[in-house]
Structures are given as structure tokens and as C-alpha cells.
Amino acid sequence: MVEALNLPDCWIGAGFVRNAVWDHLHQRSIAPPDADVDVIWYDPHRTDAAEDQKFEAQLQALEPSITWSVKNQARMHGRNGDAPYTSATDAMRYWPETATAVAARRRGSDGCDIAAPFGSDDLLNLVLRPTSRFRVERRTIYEDRIRTKGWFGSWPLLTRAEG
């Protein structure tokens, strides 16, 4: 479905991937997403937010039971106060948690690519760890996410690591 948009450097990531993996590791059956599905892509020549809204509407028409969030990472650095990103995967380096900075995309009819700039160990080992920017400089954002998202209540096997 997402691949039908034919967007460059395009991935499904963040909470959708993280939650699916953590649900699997907690031996839960497959369930519909309980939050939006983040679609990230990168094209520095198409940074108008209206482009993202157009793609969200297309995905919504294809699958109305899902709330889609489409964001061109070529413009997100401005919102986040970062230097310009060079790719979708580079943008993921600025996400708050290592286990959240994982994305996937289909490759052909039966393949899959994974992007994980911090690796996948924390995700697969149920470790919640801040990325470098969120250890100190943006620590309150990281702590707020832990509190408001209720991860430890939802996934009791999670452990917390600081660095």
C-alpha cells in the first residue's frame, strides 16, 4: 500500500514497528495499530507540507481504518531545531529512543529492508534507551514520552537503560 505511493527513501517506522515487535516479544496476537502509522520519506525538492497531506489522503482512501502520518524528513529538521537531514535514515538519528528509531519497507513481493541507525538490539531485547540528544539536552521530552505513553505498563518486560 505505502509502496504504491512510489516515494523516494520511504519507510514505515517509529511506534508502528516498535509496538509490533514489542507485542510479538510479549507473545501477543497481531492487533490493528492503536496509534498512527508513521510513513517517512525524503525528497529535498518537495518539502511543502501539502505534499504529505496529499499522500495521507491517498493512504486513508486505501485503508481508512488506519490513521496515517506522512512526513517528508527533508523539512522536519526545521521543526525539530536540527541541522538539515540528509536522508530518512539520517533523520531517525534524531528520534528520542533507540528502539523507536527503526523502520521497514517492502522490497519486491517478499522482501523487506530494515533501517536502524542505532541497530536493532535495544528493540529486540526490550530495552528503552534515549538517543544521545535525549540523554541530556532534551531529557524532559524523553521522560515525558515515557510517562504519557505508558510503555512499562503496556510492555512489562521492558527494561530501562540510560546510555
Backbone hydrogen bonds in HBPLUS format (Angstrom, degrees):
<---DONOR---> <-ACCEPTOR-->    atom                        ^
c    i                          cat <-CA-CA->   ^        H-A-AA   ^      H-
h    n   atom  resd res      DA  || num        DHA   H-A  angle D-A-AA Bond
n    s   type  num  typ     dist DA aas  dist angle  dist       angle   num
A0004-ALA N   A0001-MET O   3.11 MM   3  5.31 140.3  2.27 100.0 111.1     1
A0005-LEU N   A0002-VAL O   3.01 MM   3  5.64 159.6  2.05 117.5 123.6     2
A0006-ASN N   A0003-GLU O   3.02 MM   3  5.45 151.1  2.10 109.7 118.2     3
A0042-TYR N   A0008-PRO O   3.20 MM  34  6.04 170.3  2.21 144.3 147.2     4
A0011-TRP N   A0040-ILE O   2.75 MM  29  5.30 156.7  1.81 158.0 164.0     5
A0040-ILE N   A0011-TRP O   2.85 MM  29  5.30 152.8  1.92 149.0 157.2     6
A0012-ILE N   A0104-ALA O   2.87 MM  92  5.40 171.2  1.87 158.3 160.9     7
A0104-ALA N   A0012-ILE O   2.75 MM  92  5.40 159.7  1.79 154.4 158.4     8
A0013-GLY N   A0038-ASP O   2.99 MM  25  5.65 158.6  2.03 150.2 157.2     9
A0014-ALA N   A0102-VAL O   3.25 MM  88  6.05 132.3  2.49 146.6 159.1    10
A0018-ARG N   A0014-ALA O   3.02 MM   4  6.16 175.8  2.03 163.4 162.1    11
A0019-ASN N   A0015-GLY O   2.77 MM   4  5.56 165.7  1.79 144.4 149.5    12
A0020-ALA N   A0016-PHE O   3.14 MM   4  6.15 155.4  2.21 137.3 144.3    13
A0021-VAL N   A0017-VAL O   3.00 MM   4  6.23 162.4  2.03 158.6 162.9    14
A0022-TRP N   A0018-ARG O   2.88 MM   4  6.12 170.7  1.89 158.3 161.2    15
A0023-ASP N   A0019-ASN O   2.79 MM   4  5.87 156.5  1.85 147.3 154.1    16
A0024-HIS N   A0020-ALA O   3.02 MM   4  6.18 159.7  2.07 141.9 147.4    17
A0025-LEU N   A0021-VAL O   2.89 MM   4  6.18 161.5  1.92 155.3 160.5    18
A0026-HIS N   A0022-TRP O   2.99 MM   4  6.15 124.9  2.30 136.7 150.5    19
A0026-HIS N   A0023-ASP O   3.09 MM   3  5.04 137.3  2.28  95.6 108.2    20
A0028-ARG N   A0023-ASP O   2.95 MM   5  5.25 168.2  1.97 147.0 147.7    21
A0027-GLN N   A0024-HIS O   2.88 MM   3  4.91 154.9  1.95 109.9 113.2    22
A0037-VAL N   A0067-THR O   2.83 MM  30  6.28 152.4  1.90 159.3 168.7    23
A0069-SER N   A0037-VAL O   2.97 MM  32  5.92 158.5  2.02 152.5 146.2    24
A0039-VAL N   A0069-SER O   2.72 MM  30  5.95 171.2  1.73 163.1 163.8    25
A0071-LYS N   A0039-VAL O   2.93 MM  32  6.41 157.0  1.99 165.0 172.6    26
A0041-TRP N   A0071-LYS O   3.21 MM  30  6.47 149.4  2.31 146.1 146.0    27
A0073-GLN N   A0041-TRP O   2.69 MM  32  5.92 159.1  1.73 176.1 171.3    28
A0046-ARG N   A0043-ASP O   3.19 MM   3  5.70 171.3  2.20 122.8 123.7    29
A0051-GLU N   A0048-ASP O   2.93 MM   3  5.67 150.2  2.02 120.6 127.8    30
A0053-GLN N   A0049-ALA O   3.10 MM   4  6.49 159.3  2.14 151.3 157.1    31
A0054-LYS N   A0050-ALA O   2.96 MM   4  6.15 150.0  2.05 144.3 151.8    32
A0055-PHE N   A0051-GLU O   3.10 MM   4  6.46 157.6  2.15 151.0 156.3    33
A0056-GLU N   A0052-ASP O   2.86 MM   4  6.14 155.8  1.91 153.4 160.9    34
A0057-ALA N   A0053-GLN O   3.00 MM   4  6.18 157.5  2.05 145.1 150.6    35
A0058-GLN N   A0054-LYS O   3.05 MM   4  6.37 151.2  2.13 144.0 151.9    36
A0059-LEU N   A0055-PHE O   2.98 MM   4  6.24 162.8  2.01 152.3 156.0    37
A0060-GLN N   A0056-GLU O   2.81 MM   4  6.00 157.7  1.86 150.1 157.3    38
A0061-ALA N   A0057-ALA O   2.96 MM   4  6.14 149.2  2.06 143.6 150.9    39
A0062-LEU N   A0058-GLN O   3.13 MM   4  6.41 145.8  2.25 140.4 149.5    40
A0062-LEU N   A0059-LEU O   3.07 MM   3  5.01 118.5  2.47  92.9 108.4    41
A0063-GLU N   A0059-LEU O   2.78 MM   4  6.00 156.8  1.83 156.9 163.4    42
A0066-ILE N   A0063-GLU O   3.32 MM   3  6.06 169.7  2.33 121.1 123.8    43
A0075-ARG N   A0072-ASN O   3.19 MM   3  6.14 173.7  2.20 125.3 127.2    44
A0080-ASN N   A0076-MET O   3.11 MM   4  6.33 150.6  2.20 149.8 158.4    45
A0081-GLY N   A0077-HIS O   2.84 MM   4  5.84 113.7  2.28 143.1 158.2    46
A0082-ASP N   A0077-HIS O   2.97 MM   5  4.84 162.6  2.00 140.3 142.7    47
A0091-ALA N   A0087-SER O   3.07 MM   4  6.35 155.3  2.14 144.9 150.8    48
A0092-MET N   A0088-ALA O   3.18 MM   4  6.53 143.4  2.32 142.1 151.6    49
A0092-MET N   A0089-THR O   3.12 MM   3  5.08 122.8  2.46  94.0 108.3    50
A0093-ARG N   A0090-ASP O   3.04 MM   3  5.42 147.4  2.15 108.2 117.7    51
A0094-TYR N   A0091-ALA O   3.01 MM   3  5.67 164.5  2.03 119.4 124.4    52
A0095-TRP N   A0092-MET O   3.11 MM   3  5.26 167.6  2.12 112.7 113.8    53
A0131-THR N   A0096-PRO O   2.79 MM  35  5.55 156.6  1.85 139.6 140.6    54
A0100-THR N   A0097-GLU O   3.19 MM   3  5.25 139.4  2.36  97.9 109.2    55
A0101-ALA N   A0097-GLU O   3.18 MM   4  6.42 137.1  2.38 143.6 154.8    56
A0098-THR N   A0129-ARG O   3.04 MM  31  5.90 157.2  2.09 158.9 166.2    57
A0101-ALA N   A0098-THR O   3.26 MM   3  5.20 132.2  2.50  94.4 106.7    58
A0102-VAL N   A0100-THR O   2.81 MM   2  5.53 141.6  1.95 100.8  90.6    59
A0103-ALA N   A0115-ALA O   2.89 MM  12  5.15 154.2  1.95 148.8 155.7    60
A0115-ALA N   A0103-ALA O   2.87 MM  12  5.15 164.7  1.89 142.0 146.3    61
A0105-ARG N   A0113-ASP O   3.03 MM   8  5.35 145.8  2.15 145.6 150.3    62
A0113-ASP N   A0105-ARG O   2.81 MM   8  5.35 162.2  1.84 158.2 164.2    63
A0107-ARG N   A0111-GLY O   2.88 MM   4  4.43 163.4  1.91 107.7 106.6    64
A0111-GLY N   A0107-ARG O   2.91 MM   4  4.43 126.3  2.20 138.4 147.0    65
A0119-GLY N   A0116-ALA O   2.80 MM   3  4.87 163.5  1.83 116.5 120.2    66
A0124-LEU N   A0120-SER O   2.92 MM   4  6.09 172.1  1.93 164.2 166.1    67
A0125-ASN N   A0121-ASP O   2.78 MM   4  5.77 136.2  1.97 148.7 160.5    68
A0127-VAL N   A0122-ASP O   2.85 MM   5  4.65 176.8  1.85 145.1 145.7    69
A0126-LEU N   A0123-LEU O   3.39 MM   3  5.38 165.3  2.41 104.2 106.4    70
A0159-THR N   A0126-LEU O   2.85 MM  33  6.30 151.3  1.93 159.7 169.4    71
A0128-LEU N   A0159-THR O   2.80 MM  31  6.12 165.3  1.82 162.6 167.4    72
A0161-ALA N   A0128-LEU O   2.95 MM  33  6.06 168.6  1.96 151.5 151.9    73
A0134-PHE N   A0131-THR O   2.93 MM   3  5.45 138.5  2.11 116.1 127.8    74
A0135-ARG N   A0132-SER O   3.31 MM   3  5.35 165.2  2.33 104.8 109.1    75
A0138-ARG N   A0133-ARG O   3.05 MM   5  6.16 143.6  2.19 148.6 155.5    76
A0139-ARG N   A0136-VAL O   3.22 MM   3  4.95 164.9  2.24 113.5 110.5    77
A0141-ILE N   A0138-ARG O   3.10 MM   3  5.58 128.9  2.37 109.8 121.9    78
A0142-TYR N   A0138-ARG O   3.36 MM   4  6.77 159.1  2.41 150.7 156.2    79
A0143-GLU N   A0139-ARG O   2.90 MM   4  6.20 167.6  1.91 161.3 164.2    80
A0144-ASP N   A0140-THR O   2.87 MM   4  5.96 156.7  1.92 143.4 150.3    81
A0145-ARG N   A0141-ILE O   2.96 MM   4  6.19 152.9  2.04 147.5 154.7    82
A0146-ILE N   A0142-TYR O   3.09 MM   4  6.44 157.5  2.14 150.5 156.1    83
A0147-ARG N   A0143-GLU O   3.05 MM   4  6.30 164.1  2.07 151.3 155.3    84
A0148-THR N   A0144-ASP O   2.84 MM   4  5.96 175.9  1.84 158.7 160.1    85
A0149-LYS N   A0145-ARG O   2.97 MM   4  5.69 155.6  2.03 144.4 150.5    86
A0153-GLY N   A0150-GLY O   3.17 MM   3  5.41 129.9  2.44 103.8 116.7    87
A0154-SER N   A0150-GLY O   3.03 MM   4  6.28 154.1  2.09 154.0 162.1    88
A0155-TRP N   A0151-TRP O   2.76 MM   4  5.80 158.3  1.81 157.3 162.8    89
A0158-LEU N   A0155-TRP O   3.06 MM   3  5.89 168.5  2.07 129.2 131.9    90
